[in-house]
Amino acid sequence: MAKWIAFPYLSVIVMSHITKLSSGHQLQSAHEVVNHELVIAGEPLSKRVQEAGGTPCYMYDMTRAQQQITAVREAFPKQFSVFYAVKANPNSQVLAALQPWVDGLDVASYGEVETAMNVGYKPQDMGFAGPAKSQGELNASLENGVFLSLESITEAKRICTWAEQHQKPIEVGIRINPSFELRASGMHMGGGAQVFGIDEETLFKVVETINQSAWVSVTGLHIYAGSQCLQMPALVEQFRETFLCFSRVCEQFELPIKRLNFGGGLGVPYFAGNVPIDLALLGHALHELCAEFKDFIQHKELIVELGRFLMADAGLYVSQVSDVKVSRKHTFVMTNGGMHHHLANSGNLGQLLKKNYPVVLGQKVDCPVEQKVTIAGPLCTPLDVLAKNIELPQVDIDDFVVIMLSGAYGLSSSPQQFLSHPSAKELVIPVI
Ligand SMILES: *Cc1c(COP(=O)(O)O)cnc(C)c1O
């Protein structure tokens, strides 16, 4: 915790916790600050930057990820397994750290299967969903026992052919494109015309195809309707609609269903004014739904698969100020990191308007605000903006610029090779 420095005159260490920024951002959980400097897992930011090998860097505090998973488990009914969606952060040390805490993985490519197997996950504990799985990916998954979520009639046919050729019983899931949408989500992946899943009204074609095979059976149903939803009523409605859709489908086709995958969609408060999800409330609603659908879900595994909600809060992206310049009265703070490491923060990964993530100067976290600036990265494009019109304390060259909530959809979802700048370093801080 706070350390007492042995200066005779300076015996007071200013330690505090921030849960809210002056920009109007409400943080998911408190961050410790000592003498204006952010503390990351018990150590000052500057020390963590040294450990990372300098800036620009990402740091992931796995204690915070573990706390999120624990919170989800405590809130959700016990019947839910908690899966981690690898594409949110596929760093292999992150995956290894998460392994004792999660029940399985949602993977979106065979590359993710291999990364996860390399750190010790079993293929049987992975569910593979993806709108255009190649024949090679299907073959490798079937050979290794990865559970596939079918997303087209072609995939169904290919799996039946493989099972027939290998005379091997195969269980699969069907990813349904439901007739409902996840309202108020940042990104829709279900409802309407979609590349994801199989439209509910054409499911019979896939079921017919599979029923013709002596080797393949449908034992799972899967719906993932959208991402980054912060609205409680919309989230609860999504779970309810999913329960209804699953029970409709089971009734219609009499499938030997063992597992029901509800996707996720839980959002994090990236922007000013966003209110974090109240897990206790959501958990309460889920307990009620489980009671309502008690007979239907008996002896079935329920799965929730989360990426962003488990990892976003654990991660920080840290760059350093390389220049401060004024153009026609507007101050631009230039940094050595940018959109090539953090596309989502720049607003260019499925966001309509540039809004700021929570941003602080890492060693002036709670210093008084003095100016309004735009923080921009080194790329030769006006899209490379880390924060626009943000109020900050006095900014000096080499100051740390920290973007919070950066543990999910960060480095691996960014165009790192654009402009040939060095890659960001990644520091994974294990639970002590
Ligand atoms: C990406 C993905 C997830 C994770 O979504 P988050 O919004 O990060 O929780 C879950 N399921 C599927 C099928 C996905 O493609």
The ligand as an SDF file (V2000), in Angstrom:
LIG
                    3D

 15 15  0  0  0  0  0  0  0  0999 V2000
  -16.8640  -11.9410  -29.4620 C   0  0  0  0  0  0  0  0  0  0  0  0
  -17.8000  -12.9440  -28.9840 C   0  0  0  0  0  0  0  0  0  0  0  0
  -18.1360  -12.9920  -27.6210 C   0  0  0  0  0  0  0  0  0  0  0  0
  -17.6010  -12.0090  -26.6090 C   0  0  0  0  0  0  0  0  0  0  0  0
  -18.2070  -10.7720  -26.6960 O   0  0  0  0  0  0  0  0  0  0  0  0
  -17.9520   -9.6400  -25.6110 P   0  0  0  0  0  0  0  0  0  0  0  0
  -18.8050   -8.5280  -26.0230 O   0  0  0  0  0  0  0  0  0  0  0  0
  -16.4960   -9.3090  -25.6610 O   0  0  0  0  0  0  0  0  0  0  0  0
  -18.3160  -10.1980  -24.2790 O   0  0  0  0  0  0  0  0  0  0  0  0
  -18.9890  -13.9800  -27.2160 C   0  0  0  0  0  0  0  0  0  0  0  0
  -19.4920  -14.8750  -28.0950 N   0  0  0  0  0  0  0  0  0  0  0  0
  -19.1990  -14.8590  -29.4060 C   0  0  0  0  0  0  0  0  0  0  0  0
  -19.7840  -15.8690  -30.3130 C   0  0  0  0  0  0  0  0  0  0  0  0
  -18.3430  -13.8840  -29.8890 C   0  0  0  0  0  0  0  0  0  0  0  0
  -18.0660  -13.8610  -31.1930 O   0  0  0  0  0  0  0  0  0  0  0  0
  1  2  1  0
  2  3  1  0
  2 14  2  0
  3  4  1  0
  3 10  2  0
  4  5  1  0
  5  6  1  0
  6  7  2  0
  6  8  1  0
  6  9  1  0
 10 11  1  0
 11 12  2  0
 12 13  1  0
 12 14  1  0
 14 15  1  0
M  END
$$$$
